[in-house]
């Protein structure tokens, strides 16, 4: 049986686990799993998605910006290598709502897995979330994060 020691979040990260969970709208267990998986409570996935890398936006944000369904945006990226590419031909269904309830895709409850917010946070995003820390706490925290990012880039 593996035993794990509890972390003092306030000491290690400058903010309590409960406060961070409240800010992000998740449970404390989710925050603790991030620490186990990635070594930091602020990183939600291993790497940014290909849309976040290439365009600096999530698929959801791109789809809303272009007023298209996320699958259409992803298909354009797959076929043409650019989400902003507009094909020569137009569909006879262009712009029409195709579900039986007449909902926009963003209101459709079946589209719950597409997230608006990025799931990979940069140091500047973390700084903006932790604005109420003292400057000394914030600097030590940022130094720890930058060191962690350097270690992960090497692998």
N, CA and C atoms as a LAMMPS dump frame, in Angstrom:
ITEM: TIMESTEP
0
ITEM: NUMBER OF ATOMS
465
ITEM: BOX BOUNDS ff ff ff
-5.0000000000000000e+02 5.0000000000000000e+02
-5.0000000000000000e+02 5.0000000000000000e+02
-5.0000000000000000e+02 5.0000000000000000e+02
ITEM: ATOMS id mol type element x y z
1 1 1 N 0.835 -1.178 0
2 1 2 C 0 0 0
3 1 3 C 0.884 1.248 0
4 2 1 N 0.582 2.168 -0.873
5 2 2 C 1.357 3.392 -0.974
6 2 3 C 0.737 4.444 -0.066
7 3 1 N 1.576 5.038 0.742
8 3 2 C 1.084 6.118 1.599
9 3 3 C 1.673 7.426 1.097
10 4 1 N 0.881 8.433 1.109
11 4 2 C 1.326 9.751 0.661
12 4 3 C 1.192 10.735 1.809
13 5 1 N 2.15 11.611 1.896
14 5 2 C 2.069 12.639 2.93
15 5 3 C 1.272 13.817 2.392
16 6 1 N 0.579 14.468 3.272
17 6 2 C -0.212 15.638 2.87
18 6 3 C 0.706 16.841 2.701
19 7 1 N 0.408 17.625 1.695
20 7 2 C 1.176 18.836 1.439
21 7 3 C 0.569 20.015 2.183
22 8 1 N 1.412 20.921 2.556
23 8 2 C 0.945 22.182 3.095
24 8 3 C 0.842 23.138 1.906
25 9 1 N -0.336 23.219 1.32
26 9 2 C -0.527 24.015 0.11
27 9 3 C -0.172 25.477 0.324
28 10 1 N -0.544 26.009 1.45
29 10 2 C -0.285 27.427 1.734
30 10 3 C 1.219 27.688 1.702
31 11 1 N 1.981 26.756 2.247
32 11 2 C 3.438 26.916 2.284
33 11 3 C 4.054 26.664 0.906
34 12 1 N 3.615 25.621 0.226
35 12 2 C 4.209 25.244 -1.054
36 12 3 C 3.812 26.155 -2.207
37 13 1 N 2.541 26.556 -2.269
38 13 2 C 2.045 27.276 -3.435
39 13 3 C 1.566 28.695 -3.139
40 14 1 N 1.538 29.085 -1.883
41 14 2 C 1.151 30.448 -1.544
42 14 3 C -0.351 30.663 -1.475
43 15 1 N -1.114 29.605 -1.649
44 15 2 C -2.578 29.687 -1.594
45 15 3 C -3.079 28.337 -1.108
46 16 1 N -4.159 28.336 -0.362
47 16 2 C -4.676 27.062 0.144
48 16 3 C -5.38 26.291 -0.97
49 17 1 N -5.419 24.997 -0.815
50 17 2 C -6.064 24.13 -1.803
51 17 3 C -7.544 24.483 -1.953
52 18 1 N -8.183 24.762 -0.836
53 18 2 C -9.609 25.087 -0.851
54 18 3 C -9.872 26.394 -1.603
55 19 1 N -9.023 27.409 -1.371
56 19 2 C -9.186 28.691 -2.063
57 19 3 C -8.961 28.55 -3.564
58 20 1 N -7.929 27.801 -3.936
59 20 2 C -7.643 27.584 -5.352
60 20 3 C -8.783 26.825 -6.03
61 21 1 N -9.317 25.825 -5.351
62 21 2 C -10.437 25.068 -5.905
63 21 3 C -11.652 25.967 -6.098
64 22 1 N -11.871 26.873 -5.165
65 22 2 C -12.992 27.811 -5.275
66 22 3 C -12.791 28.769 -6.454
67 23 1 N -11.566 29.262 -6.646
68 23 2 C -11.267 30.168 -7.76
69 23 3 C -11.527 29.48 -9.094
70 24 1 N -11.098 28.231 -9.215
71 24 2 C -11.203 27.518 -10.488
72 24 3 C -12.523 26.781 -10.659
73 25 1 N -13.316 26.699 -9.615
74 25 2 C -14.611 26.042 -9.72
75 25 3 C -14.53 24.533 -9.798
76 26 1 N -13.541 23.951 -9.132
77 26 2 C -13.384 22.5 -9.094
78 26 3 C -13.283 22.057 -7.643
79 27 1 N -13.134 20.759 -7.424
80 27 2 C -13.01 20.24 -6.063
81 27 3 C -11.555 20.227 -5.627
82 28 1 N -11.341 20.109 -4.336
83 28 2 C -9.979 20.017 -3.798
84 28 3 C -9.264 18.766 -4.301
85 29 1 N -10.02 17.696 -4.491
86 29 2 C -9.423 16.454 -4.99
87 29 3 C -8.848 16.646 -6.387
88 30 1 N -9.524 17.441 -7.216
89 30 2 C -9.02 17.71 -8.562
90 30 3 C -7.701 18.476 -8.502
91 31 1 N -7.613 19.42 -7.581
92 31 2 C -6.372 20.188 -7.411
93 31 3 C -5.246 19.266 -6.95
94 32 1 N -5.538 18.39 -6.001
95 32 2 C -4.514 17.46 -5.506
96 32 3 C -4.065 16.484 -6.588
97 33 1 N -4.985 16.068 -7.454
98 33 2 C -4.604 15.172 -8.551
99 33 3 C -3.69 15.883 -9.552
100 34 1 N -3.892 17.181 -9.754
101 34 2 C -2.99 17.942 -10.631
102 34 3 C -1.576 17.927 -10.07
103 35 1 N -1.472 18.067 -8.744
104 35 2 C -0.151 18.057 -8.121
105 35 3 C 0.489 16.687 -8.29
106 36 1 N -0.289 15.63 -8.112
107 36 2 C 0.256 14.281 -8.293
108 36 3 C 0.659 14.036 -9.746
109 37 1 N -0.17 14.474 -10.688
110 37 2 C 0.096 14.202 -12.1
111 37 3 C 1.153 15.104 -12.717
112 38 1 N 1.113 16.399 -12.398
113 38 2 C 1.969 17.355 -13.092
114 38 3 C 2.946 18.094 -12.193
115 39 1 N 2.842 17.954 -10.884
116 39 2 C 3.76 18.625 -9.985
117 39 3 C 3.352 20.046 -9.625
118 40 1 N 2.271 20.541 -10.198
119 40 2 C 1.779 21.878 -9.898
120 40 3 C 0.254 21.865 -9.932
121 41 1 N -0.399 22.64 -9.076
122 41 2 C -1.86 22.63 -9.072
123 41 3 C -2.48 23.466 -10.193
124 42 1 N -1.659 24.154 -10.975
125 42 2 C -2.197 25.061 -11.983
126 42 3 C -2.232 24.467 -13.387
127 43 1 N -1.525 23.399 -13.613
128 43 2 C -1.5 22.806 -14.947
129 43 3 C -2.558 21.722 -15.02
130 44 1 N -3.455 21.835 -15.996
131 44 2 C -4.576 20.908 -16.084
132 44 3 C -4.364 19.806 -17.113
133 45 1 N -3.405 19.968 -17.973
134 45 2 C -3.096 18.906 -18.924
135 45 3 C -1.603 18.953 -19.209
136 46 1 N -1.102 17.873 -19.775
137 46 2 C 0.325 17.744 -19.998
138 46 3 C 0.871 18.786 -20.962
139 47 1 N 0.173 18.991 -22.075
140 47 2 C 0.617 19.927 -23.099
141 47 3 C -0.567 20.74 -23.587
142 48 1 N -0.317 21.911 -24.17
143 48 2 C -1.424 22.651 -24.778
144 48 3 C -1.94 21.898 -26.003
145 49 1 N -3.198 22.116 -26.35
146 49 2 C -3.755 21.466 -27.537
147 49 3 C -3.132 22.053 -28.79
148 50 1 N -3.321 21.392 -29.931
149 50 2 C -2.713 21.905 -31.162
150 50 3 C -3.304 23.261 -31.55
151 51 1 N -4.559 23.517 -31.194
152 51 2 C -5.165 24.814 -31.488
153 51 3 C -4.571 25.9 -30.602
154 52 1 N -4.31 25.573 -29.335
155 52 2 C -3.697 26.534 -28.422
156 52 3 C -2.267 26.849 -28.84
157 53 1 N -1.55 25.849 -29.337
158 53 2 C -0.183 26.079 -29.802
159 53 3 C -0.164 26.964 -31.048
160 54 1 N -1.003 26.621 -32.022
161 54 2 C -0.942 27.295 -33.317
162 54 3 C -1.62 28.659 -33.317
163 55 1 N -2.788 28.774 -32.683
164 55 2 C -3.577 30.008 -32.752
165 55 3 C -3.654 30.765 -31.429
166 56 1 N -3.212 30.138 -30.337
167 56 2 C -3.286 30.787 -29.032
168 56 3 C -4.7 30.857 -28.484
169 57 1 N -5.607 30.046 -29.03
170 57 2 C -7.006 30.027 -28.606
171 57 3 C -7.485 28.578 -28.559
172 58 1 N -8.503 28.331 -27.731
173 58 2 C -9.084 26.999 -27.7
174 58 3 C -10.005 26.804 -28.899
175 59 1 N -10.356 25.566 -29.152
176 59 2 C -11.26 25.251 -30.252
177 59 3 C -12.603 25.945 -30.065
178 60 1 N -13.067 26.002 -28.827
179 60 2 C -14.347 26.653 -28.517
180 60 3 C -14.309 28.135 -28.883
181 61 1 N -13.234 28.814 -28.513
182 61 2 C -13.108 30.244 -28.804
183 61 3 C -13.023 30.48 -30.306
184 62 1 N -12.257 29.645 -31.007
185 62 2 C -12.168 29.768 -32.467
186 62 3 C -13.532 29.567 -33.123
187 63 1 N -14.272 28.569 -32.658
188 63 2 C -15.587 28.284 -33.237
189 63 3 C -16.551 29.442 -33
190 64 1 N -16.552 30.006 -31.815
191 64 2 C -17.413 31.162 -31.536
192 64 3 C -17.002 32.379 -32.349
193 65 1 N -15.723 32.575 -32.493
194 65 2 C -15.205 33.711 -33.247
195 65 3 C -15.621 33.643 -34.722
196 66 1 N -15.636 32.43 -35.262
197 66 2 C -15.957 32.252 -36.684
198 66 3 C -17.435 31.916 -36.905
199 67 1 N -18.188 31.776 -35.823
200 67 2 C -19.601 31.402 -35.881
201 67 3 C -19.794 30.082 -36.628
202 68 1 N -18.954 29.118 -36.29
203 68 2 C -19.014 27.781 -36.869
204 68 3 C -19.047 26.751 -35.749
205 69 1 N -19.411 25.535 -36.094
206 69 2 C -19.378 24.434 -35.141
207 69 3 C -17.918 24.016 -34.93
208 70 1 N -17.543 23.589 -33.717
209 70 2 C -16.161 23.173 -33.478
210 70 3 C -15.685 22.049 -34.398
211 71 1 N -16.591 21.153 -34.785
212 71 2 C -16.19 20.085 -35.697
213 71 3 C -15.818 20.643 -37.065
214 72 1 N -16.505 21.698 -37.491
215 72 2 C -16.188 22.332 -38.762
216 72 3 C -14.813 22.984 -38.698
217 73 1 N -14.525 23.639 -37.593
218 73 2 C -13.228 24.292 -37.417
219 73 3 C -12.117 23.241 -37.406
220 74 1 N -12.32 22.154 -36.664
221 74 2 C -11.323 21.084 -36.59
222 74 3 C -11.139 20.424 -37.959
223 75 1 N -12.206 20.283 -38.703
224 75 2 C -12.109 19.681 -40.039
225 75 3 C -11.322 20.578 -40.992
226 76 1 N -11.54 21.882 -40.906
227 76 2 C -10.762 22.802 -41.744
228 76 3 C -9.276 22.705 -41.424
229 77 1 N -8.969 22.588 -40.148
230 77 2 C -7.568 22.446 -39.746
231 77 3 C -6.994 21.145 -40.307
232 78 1 N -7.771 20.088 -40.238
233 78 2 C -7.314 18.788 -40.724
234 78 3 C -7.139 18.775 -42.242
235 79 1 N -8.124 19.291 -42.974
236 79 2 C -8.084 19.244 -44.439
237 79 3 C -7.144 20.271 -45.067
238 80 1 N -7.182 21.501 -44.555
239 80 2 C -6.473 22.594 -45.213
240 80 3 C -5.283 23.121 -44.413
241 81 1 N -5.152 22.707 -43.155
242 81 2 C -4.05 23.179 -42.337
243 81 3 C -4.255 24.573 -41.773
244 82 1 N -5.435 25.137 -41.951
245 82 2 C -5.734 26.48 -41.466
246 82 3 C -7.229 26.57 -41.168
247 83 1 N -7.566 26.985 -39.944
248 83 2 C -8.984 27.073 -39.59
249 83 3 C -9.67 28.242 -40.279
250 84 1 N -8.898 29.22 -40.72
251 84 2 C -9.486 30.403 -41.354
252 84 3 C -9.671 30.227 -42.87
253 85 1 N -9.278 29.084 -43.407
254 85 2 C -9.453 28.829 -44.828
255 85 3 C -10.948 28.722 -45.145
256 86 1 N -11.383 29.441 -46.162
257 86 2 C -12.788 29.384 -46.581
258 86 3 C -12.85 28.661 -47.933
259 87 1 N -13.479 27.501 -47.988
260 87 2 C -13.535 26.766 -49.247
261 87 3 C -14.339 27.524 -50.315
262 88 1 N -14.056 27.216 -51.572
263 88 2 C -14.717 27.87 -52.7
264 88 3 C -16.212 27.557 -52.727
265 89 1 N -16.546 26.306 -52.478
266 89 2 C -17.945 25.885 -52.552
267 89 3 C -18.648 26.203 -51.241
268 90 1 N -19.942 26.353 -51.305
269 90 2 C -20.74 26.598 -50.097
270 90 3 C -21.797 25.518 -49.976
271 91 1 N -22.139 25.214 -48.759
272 91 2 C -23.129 24.18 -48.492
273 91 3 C -24.533 24.778 -48.576
274 92 1 N -25.481 23.974 -49.009
275 92 2 C -26.869 24.43 -49.028
276 92 3 C -27.43 24.539 -47.611
277 93 1 N -26.719 23.938 -46.638
278 93 2 C -27.157 23.975 -45.247
279 93 3 C -26.451 25.08 -44.467
280 94 1 N -25.647 25.872 -45.117
281 94 2 C -24.788 26.855 -44.456
282 94 3 C -25.505 27.738 -43.45
283 95 1 N -25.07 27.672 -42.213
284 95 2 C -25.588 28.542 -41.173
285 95 3 C -26.883 28.08 -40.526
286 96 1 N -27.508 27.025 -41.062
287 96 2 C -28.771 26.566 -40.466
288 96 3 C -28.517 25.689 -39.252
289 97 1 N -29.427 25.753 -38.306
290 97 2 C -29.344 24.911 -37.115
291 97 3 C -29.94 23.559 -37.461
292 98 1 N -29.146 22.496 -37.218
293 98 2 C -29.548 21.185 -37.696
294 98 3 C -30.088 20.243 -36.619
295 99 1 N -30.147 20.658 -35.363
296 99 2 C -30.686 19.72 -34.38
297 99 3 C -32.191 19.926 -34.218
298 100 1 N -32.855 18.923 -33.721
299 100 2 C -34.319 18.938 -33.658
300 100 3 C -34.883 19.929 -32.637
301 101 1 N -34.078 20.331 -31.666
302 101 2 C -34.563 21.28 -30.663
303 101 3 C -34.32 22.732 -31.069
304 102 1 N -33.613 22.947 -32.171
305 102 2 C -33.351 24.3 -32.638
306 102 3 C -32.336 25.053 -31.801
307 103 1 N -31.434 24.328 -31.125
308 103 2 C -30.435 24.968 -30.265
309 103 3 C -29.162 25.253 -31.046
310 104 1 N -28.5 26.329 -30.664
311 104 2 C -27.157 26.597 -31.169
312 104 3 C -26.237 25.55 -30.551
313 105 1 N -25.135 25.221 -31.227
314 105 2 C -24.268 24.158 -30.711
315 105 3 C -23.74 24.471 -29.321
316 106 1 N -23.507 25.743 -28.998
317 106 2 C -22.961 26.078 -27.68
318 106 3 C -23.997 25.92 -26.564
319 107 1 N -25.291 25.879 -26.918
320 107 2 C -26.346 25.669 -25.928
321 107 3 C -26.751 24.207 -25.82
322 108 1 N -26.236 23.38 -26.701
323 108 2 C -26.602 21.975 -26.738
324 108 3 C -25.955 21.242 -25.565
325 109 1 N -26.745 20.577 -24.712
326 109 2 C -26.167 19.892 -23.545
327 109 3 C -25.238 18.739 -23.914
328 110 1 N -25.323 18.236 -25.137
329 110 2 C -24.434 17.15 -25.554
330 110 3 C -23.03 17.65 -25.889
331 111 1 N -22.846 18.958 -25.959
332 111 2 C -21.54 19.531 -26.287
333 111 3 C -20.789 19.971 -25.027
334 112 1 N -21.031 19.298 -23.906
335 112 2 C -20.449 19.702 -22.625
336 112 3 C -18.94 19.518 -22.569
337 113 1 N -18.367 18.672 -23.409
338 113 2 C -16.943 18.377 -23.293
339 113 3 C -16.051 19.401 -23.975
340 114 1 N -16.611 20.371 -24.66
341 114 2 C -15.802 21.404 -25.293
342 114 3 C -15.695 22.572 -24.315
343 115 1 N -14.472 22.866 -23.905
344 115 2 C -14.224 23.878 -22.883
345 115 3 C -13.811 25.2 -23.518
346 116 1 N -14.312 26.287 -22.947
347 116 2 C -13.938 27.612 -23.44
348 116 3 C -12.561 28.009 -22.938
349 117 1 N -12.296 27.736 -21.682
350 117 2 C -11.024 28.138 -21.09
351 117 3 C -9.923 27.159 -21.463
352 118 1 N -8.72 27.677 -21.582
353 118 2 C -7.566 26.844 -21.872
354 118 3 C -7.318 25.892 -20.713
355 119 1 N -6.841 24.709 -21.027
356 119 2 C -6.577 23.735 -19.976
357 119 3 C -5.095 23.651 -19.641
358 120 1 N -4.298 24.478 -20.266
359 120 2 C -2.87 24.542 -19.983
360 120 3 C -2.547 25.991 -19.663
361 121 1 N -2.156 26.271 -18.432
362 121 2 C -1.967 27.656 -18.001
363 121 3 C -0.508 28.082 -18.128
364 122 1 N -0.306 29.302 -18.573
365 122 2 C 1.029 29.875 -18.635
366 122 3 C 1.3 30.62 -17.324
367 123 1 N 2.523 31.048 -17.157
368 123 2 C 2.907 31.741 -15.928
369 123 3 C 2.117 33.041 -15.788
370 124 1 N 1.885 33.766 -16.883
371 124 2 C 1.146 35.031 -16.786
372 124 3 C -0.304 34.797 -16.388
373 125 1 N -0.902 33.703 -16.868
374 125 2 C -2.274 33.384 -16.471
375 125 3 C -2.342 33.047 -14.991
376 126 1 N -1.337 32.345 -14.516
377 126 2 C -1.3 31.989 -13.101
378 126 3 C -1.139 33.252 -12.259
379 127 1 N -0.276 34.174 -12.716
380 127 2 C -0.089 35.432 -11.99
381 127 3 C -1.401 36.199 -11.887
382 128 1 N -2.182 36.208 -12.96
383 128 2 C -3.444 36.947 -12.928
384 128 3 C -4.445 36.312 -11.969
385 129 1 N -4.411 34.986 -11.837
386 129 2 C -5.322 34.308 -10.916
387 129 3 C -4.915 34.514 -9.46
388 130 1 N -3.632 34.744 -9.237
389 130 2 C -3.123 34.842 -7.875
390 130 3 C -2.744 36.271 -7.519
391 131 1 N -3.515 37.23 -7.949
392 131 2 C -3.202 38.637 -7.735
393 131 3 C -3.175 39.073 -6.29
394 132 1 N -3.836 38.35 -5.373
395 132 2 C -3.918 38.798 -3.981
396 132 3 C -2.753 38.323 -3.111
397 133 1 N -1.762 37.658 -3.692
398 133 2 C -0.607 37.22 -2.918
399 133 3 C 0.343 38.393 -2.711
400 134 1 N 1.154 38.284 -1.661
401 134 2 C 2.173 39.308 -1.448
402 134 3 C 3.228 39.173 -2.539
403 135 1 N 3.942 40.244 -2.858
404 135 2 C 4.951 40.165 -3.918
405 135 3 C 6.018 39.107 -3.663
406 136 1 N 6.434 38.94 -2.419
407 136 2 C 7.46 37.936 -2.109
408 136 3 C 6.933 36.526 -2.369
409 137 1 N 5.691 36.25 -1.951
410 137 2 C 5.097 34.935 -2.186
411 137 3 C 4.96 34.679 -3.676
412 138 1 N 4.518 35.699 -4.399
413 138 2 C 4.311 35.544 -5.832
414 138 3 C 5.622 35.294 -6.563
415 139 1 N 6.678 36.008 -6.204
416 139 2 C 7.973 35.828 -6.859
417 139 3 C 8.533 34.422 -6.613
418 140 1 N 8.433 33.933 -5.376
419 140 2 C 8.934 32.587 -5.089
420 140 3 C 8.106 31.541 -5.818
421 141 1 N 6.82 31.78 -5.903
422 141 2 C 5.939 30.853 -6.6
423 141 3 C 6.248 30.819 -8.098
424 142 1 N 6.437 31.988 -8.694
425 142 2 C 6.741 32.072 -10.124
426 142 3 C 8.091 31.422 -10.408
427 143 1 N 9.057 31.613 -9.521
428 143 2 C 10.368 30.983 -9.7
429 143 3 C 10.236 29.465 -9.692
430 144 1 N 9.409 28.931 -8.797
431 144 2 C 9.178 27.482 -8.753
432 144 3 C 8.531 27.001 -10.049
433 145 1 N 7.56 27.749 -10.544
434 145 2 C 6.884 27.36 -11.786
435 145 3 C 7.815 27.4 -12.983
436 146 1 N 8.615 28.441 -13.082
437 146 2 C 9.543 28.547 -14.212
438 146 3 C 10.561 27.419 -14.179
439 147 1 N 11.032 27.063 -12.979
440 147 2 C 11.952 25.945 -12.844
441 147 3 C 11.275 24.638 -13.278
442 148 1 N 10.018 24.48 -12.877
443 148 2 C 9.267 23.285 -13.26
444 148 3 C 9.082 23.21 -14.778
445 149 1 N 8.778 24.347 -15.42
446 149 2 C 8.596 24.363 -16.875
447 149 3 C 9.902 24.04 -17.595
448 150 1 N 11.033 24.536 -17.094
449 150 2 C 12.332 24.233 -17.697
450 150 3 C 12.618 22.744 -17.623
451 151 1 N 12.32 22.131 -16.481
452 151 2 C 12.556 20.692 -16.309
453 151 3 C 11.687 19.897 -17.27
454 152 1 N 10.449 20.309 -17.475
455 152 2 C 9.542 19.571 -18.356
456 152 3 C 9.888 19.749 -19.821
457 153 1 N 10.468 20.889 -20.194
458 153 2 C 10.853 21.098 -21.591
459 153 3 C 12.023 20.248 -21.99
460 154 1 N 12.864 19.884 -21.016
461 154 2 C 14.026 19.055 -21.299
462 154 3 C 13.623 17.631 -21.653
463 155 1 N 12.508 17.156 -21.082
464 155 2 C 12.103 15.759 -21.314
465 155 3 C 11.334 15.611 -22.597
